[in-house]
Amino acid sequence: MKFTRALYVFGFRKPHKTKSSNQNQSCIHTLFHQRPPQMNKFLCLPILATASNLAFALFFLRSTPGASAQGIPAQHEGVGGVSVCMNTLEEGSCQSDAARNISIEEAILASDDPNLKEMPDHNGFKAYVRPDISAFYQEKPGRKPSAHRFNGQAGKFINMTPERFNLYWDSGRGHGHFTGSANGWEATGTATFPTHKFFYGKTPDPNQALCSFEVKEGTSVYFCDPYGDDHGEPGRASVQERRNLNDLSSRDRDFWRKHKYNIEFGEDYKAFTNGVEWLGMYGRDPPRHKIWAADYFGQEHHVTTKETQFIEQPPWDELPSITPAARKEDEEVPLKQYRSPESTMNITLKAVSCAPRIFEMRNFISHAEADHILMLSNRTHELHRSSTGDSKQPSEHDNTRTSENTWVYRHETPIIDAAYRRVADVLQVDEALLRQRQNDEWPDFGTKSTIAEPLQLVHYFPGQEYTSHHDFGYDRMSSVHQPSRSINVLLYLNDVEEGGETSFPRWFNAETTGGLDVKPEKGKAVLFYMLLPDGNSDDLSQHAALPVIKGEKWMSNLWIWDPYKD
């Protein structure tokens, strides 16, 4: 397949100005160009950010087959530096040519994160090695990370059999409590704590379980393997029924071997990364979207978007359901008379945590936009009791999540569409990827489906909460690209009188044993990443909605998937 030059950013669109407060960037990087047919990979070309080298880079791009002679470079701040793309609407530009020829089959690096280090003996796999804690304070090594009061962790439970089993939490009070299901050779999981006990079975009776697990501190990956020998692996389950590997079909034995290799890879990964658990399946590509740098606390990035805020709510009869589509270069934003008079909007992302990678964006949505979303909950939507689990496999209603929620779709009103477009600009992706696409939009993407979920609108009364959990699920072996939730953009829709903070209890810092508690303030957005730059799920992204003490809380989740929504 023929590929033209492309950026490592996951999507292209009209140029939006971006800049960073980090003045230590040293190179313009990640320019991709077409390689000879016998070398069907992308080449990342680091170039020192001097005037002469920039000129050379532009000359290089112009000399590439299909490059636009009228290209205007737009700079996008990314991890470790600036990326340059020839952004025009001319044929052959990044938007009309390269972007549409990126295949989902090609592993395009999400970033040039300097903390990606090649692991030995694993085919060049680059693992993300978290920097020394002192770097987050812009200091020389010497600080020590704080020990968390909270001792929760992820629990991934792998079903290494061809049968479907249910995962139950064993509370010791008789029958188990259903947590999730795993088809043959797949996995399910939950947030958990050391000493918690679980079992895989067909019924909630622990006496009929195939495998039993006890969670240990520092071990998040557990596997039910009735076919292999016990070598004392920390995550191996206690098996009540031993089975013969030779009884499996050839296909199933291959699945078993893949899991065995993934477990062995996980042990090497954990040692190489100083204790980080591998929660994925070996072979997963790095994230394909752009990842903003969070090199130190307080680091800022600045984005300029044409998707200005609504400062007044239009009359309801002027808010028809729409079909989101690409806009022309000179096309005005819809309902301009109800928006801010400025032609652009400036957005500041401020890193409040480096691990997990979390950014605050104040005044991301206007009060009028927040009120509009709340109005939808009263006018056209009905709230229902929230459930746990991811969108593919919701679990039972229980006391871990006591809120109510509903779903709001991008096409419902131009105001919701504007919020999605603004999110796309912040994430540096083509807005077309956040909606259903036409046949001529990203034809080689592999699917016309959106990478974004609908807005999940959530309401908390006093006393309601969502205890610590992860938003990501676990990769399926049957899926080549292992799609997963990768980003969450939280939108706060009202000011909470007391309580209701979004808490990240395991954030990596050197000053407190407590969590990072983000105060819900009307119009503020919080962006956090659930995938590390190497494609591993970030266990530290575990978070909670703390109980509302006084007043009520309204917020929404906008989840983005990588590489596409399953």
Buried (B, 14 or more C-beta within 10 A) or exposed (E): EEBBBBBBBBBBBBBBBBBBBBEEBEBBBBBBBBEEEEEEEBEEBBBEBEEEBBEEBBEBBEEBEBBBEEBEBBBBBBBBBBBBBBBBEBEBBBBBBBBBBBBBEBBBBBBBBBBBBEBEEBEEBBBBBBBBBBBBBEEEEEBEBBEBEBEBBBBBBBBBBBEEBBBBBBEEEEEBBBBBBBBBBBBBBBBBEEEBBBBBBEEBEBEEBBBBBBBBEEBBBBBBBBBBEEEEBEBBBEBBEEBEBEEBEEEBBEBBEBBBBBBEBBBBBBEBBEEBBBBBBBBBBBBBBBBBBBBBBEBBBBBBBBBBBBEEBBEEEEBEEBEBEBBEEEEEBBBEEBBBEEEEBEBBBBBBBBBBBBBBBEBBBBBBBBBBBBBBBEEEBEBEEBBBBBBEBEBEEEEBBBBBBBEBBBBBBBBBBBBBBBBBBBBBBBBBBBBBBEEEBBEBBBBBBBBBBBBBBBBBEBEBBBBBBBBBBBBBBEEEBBBBBBBBBBBBBBBBEEBBBBBBBBBBBBEEEBBBBBEBEBBBBBBBBBBBBBBBBBBBBBBBBBBBEEBBBBBBBBBBBBBBBB
